[in-house]
Amino acid sequence: MNRHATAVWSGNLKEGTGTLDTQSGILMGQPYSFKTRFEDESGRSGTNPEELIAAAHAGCFAMQFSHFLAENGTPATRLEAKAVVTLVPGTGITGSALSVRGTVPGIDAGKFTELAEKAKAECPVSKALGSIGITLQAALA
């Protein structure tokens, strides 16, 4: 299975602009720039590669975790996963901090954390991000 996205960039790094398109069409002509990536801490002026990596990591982790919870006989009613990807200009992406809060009937906090750690280690995006530090905070709702 292959998935694709296309980036088009015009101009130099600081004054240039680009657009992103995804196979699904959820992003079509989505603008990005130096400002959206390095200057706008609010994240409101457009997307950036790190935000997209964070979305991919949170989504992948939540799906993997839900699978392990169901295998355990304790399917989740709700999982809210978040990933915060850290970019250090001049160094690169240095980490992804996962957090999850879940409503999972019939599970204790210890087993919840154990399965969350397993999902962190085994989700395909975590594996792809193996060269950076990945942390996890897990809590029952």
Beta strands, then each sheet from edge to edge (+ up, - down):
strand 1: 5-10
strand 2: 17-22
strand 3: 30-33
strand 4: 78-88
strand 5: 92-103
strand 6: 133-140
sheet 1: 1+ 2- 3+
sheet 2: 4+ 5- 6-
end
